[in-house]
Amino acid sequence: MSASSPPATRGPFDCIVVGAGHNGLVCATYLARAGRTVLVVEAADRVGGAAVTREFAPGHRVSAGAHLLHQMPEALLADLRLAEHGFDYAARALPTTALAADRPPLPIGLGGLAALGAVSPRDAAAFVPFQERLGRFAKVLYPLLDSIPPRLGTDSWGDRLAFLKLGWRIRTLGRRDMRELLRIIGMNAYDLISDEFETPLLQGALGFDAILGTNFGPRAPGTVLTLLNRLAAESAVAPQPLSQPKGGMGALSDALAKAAIAAGASVRTGARVARIRIEGDRVVGVALESGEAIDARVVLSSADAKTTFLKLLGTRHLDTGFVRRVDHLRSKGLAAKLHLALDRAPVFRGVDARALGGRLLIAPSLDYLERAWNCSKYGESSTTPALEVTLPTVHDPALAPSGRHVLSAIVQYVPYAPKAGWGAERPRALENVLATLEEHAPGLRASVTASEFLTPADLEREFGMSGGHWHHGELAFDQFYMVRPVPGAAQYRTPVAGLYLCGASGHPGGGVMGLAGRNAARALLRGAA
Ligand SMILES: Cc1cc2nc3c(=O)[nH]c(=O)nc-3n(C[C@H](O)[C@H](O)[C@H](O)COP(=O)(O)OP(=O)(O)OC[C@H]3O[C@@H](n4cnc5c(N)ncnc54)[C@H](O)[C@@H]3O)c2cc1C
């Protein structure tokens, strides 16, 4: 959706939201519902940020950033009445299948227990208790995602109460589970998963979910935390949370924009903010690149923290300690995206029709993942990359001309700044991915009619996310919850009066979840932070 609708005035507004990514749109809806006058200004000529559908080859459309919806809470979708605004699913409860070059594929999840049992009866027996245990942890942790983090070291009763609630929630797990959660939460995914299971394909698939979108290998400390963060978000969705919006992720964003407009907000695309304006010591609005100034009492930025503070605001309005913290934020992405236009449906070895429409993982063991990560440490793309592959046209044929298909793959790990430079690295990285795919789907190369390879540097350019990072900044202990993105801006409010963060930079980070946007609106409306 690219129109400015309804026609925006020049203000003044109560609130201007910078960026019409999904979080900006969710935030705008809740503010408008609360009676605030709201304008959303988006640099791109369409809404959605990294949740967008666009054509990458004539007649072939794809979700150009995020391609699977699995973290937006059902209750949020319902509260925003997205179905009334045209949102629908092409498919729900998508299966996950782990691929290996030298063994049959392994379906992952409860539906794959029989297949797992044939490979390892021990793992089949351990799988359900493991899933249930992590599921209990995820449920206990979910309310943290859906609330404003407390501040450290204050005398406020609100903050104290939040800490008490957190402690109490963990306590409700009971002694055994509580100890186990505290034991594993700081661990790495490699150790946890290899303690529990012996089947490399299963280990690789579980490890993949811990590292997807991060700058970590499975042996990195904190990867159980990233896994639990993902599971916590998914616990508010459905038992099999992976879904594909009809029309791609852009259709979800279009529905979110309609919900915002229905609530009374205005949305302007093609309106890049050049500067957040300050008078005295508080925000008074924004200046667009076109030179237009728009007034507002409050600005909420869904651009990432580095962009917001260092580029749009300017360091002279911030103290040096805060600037240093923002400058040191780790936000170099390692996830790239490959889109292929295919003249026929691909045949992945051993993959049946149902699995082909789901999520195919090429991460056949934890060591494979770790080795794939190793290359990126030295500024090189993985020679054997780990891939999350989807064929969106299986469930949504309208995304391509009749009989044609689209393949969408997330590629771990492609460095943001390769030591050889992108001129030399791009063809090498693409070749590594195509060779890996060909190994699992012989003949696939011959069916490719067009391709697009988006490196983290391309993602940064296209979506305006610093480092092209999935989470707008690493999701790690030092950039998590009460200190996300940095102390001083971790409750959505920032050191500058009237300026808030409302995108994935803030808690609980990235993924198409909508909670950072909703929490930011709550923080403003409660005046709590
Ligand atoms: C390759 C890749 C694959 C992914 N796959 C998945 C997936 O399958 N499932 C999933 O759940 N998540 C996925 N993610 C993560 C997810 O896409 C992001 O975490 C999420 O889109 C962040 O949403 P946001 O609204 O906070 O920010 P964004 O989507 O980044 O939106 C921010 C918006 O702000 C705008 N903006 C920035 N600067 C300005 C300015 N100066 N003026 C005006 N506007 C501005 C941008 O144009 C953009 O529209 C993926 C991410 C990547 C990079």
The ligand as an ORCA input file, in Angstrom:
! r2SCAN-3c Opt
* xyz 0 1
  C      16.321    -11.153      5.797
  C      15.334    -11.077      6.921
  C      14.398    -12.085      7.072
  C      13.486    -12.045      8.133
  N      12.564    -13.050      8.241
  C      11.650    -12.994      9.230
  C      10.598    -13.938      9.272
  O      10.489    -14.818      8.416
  N       9.682    -13.820     10.284
  C       9.754    -12.830     11.214
  O       8.892    -12.778     12.109
  N      10.742    -11.897     11.177
  C      11.664    -11.944     10.196
  N      12.615    -10.965     10.107
  C      12.670     -9.915     11.123
  C      11.637     -8.816     10.858
  O      11.510     -8.561      9.483
  C      12.030     -7.520     11.563
  O      12.453     -7.765     12.878
  C      10.824     -6.580     11.610
  O      10.401     -6.314     10.276
  C      11.142     -5.266     12.321
  O       9.971     -4.490     12.277
  P       9.957     -2.940     12.666
  O       8.609     -2.442     12.345
  O      10.451     -2.788     14.049
  O      11.062     -2.294     11.731
  P      11.188     -2.234     10.153
  O      10.421     -3.326      9.519
  O      12.653     -2.165      9.863
  O      10.486     -0.859      9.792
  C      11.087      0.380     10.086
  C      10.564      1.369      9.076
  O      11.124      2.650      9.343
  C      11.366      3.273      8.103
  N      12.348      4.334      8.276
  C      13.639      4.214      8.652
  N      14.230      5.421      8.659
  C      13.279      6.321      8.298
  C      13.276      7.730      8.112
  N      14.388      8.454      8.283
  N      12.125      8.339      7.745
  C      10.974      7.630      7.559
  N      10.942      6.275      7.694
  C      12.084      5.647      8.062
  C      11.872      2.155      7.216
  O      11.756      2.487      5.837
  C      10.933      1.035      7.633
  O       9.774      1.022      6.847
  C      13.525    -10.974      9.050
  C      14.460     -9.944      8.887
  C      15.347     -9.977      7.841
  C      16.327     -8.864      7.675
*
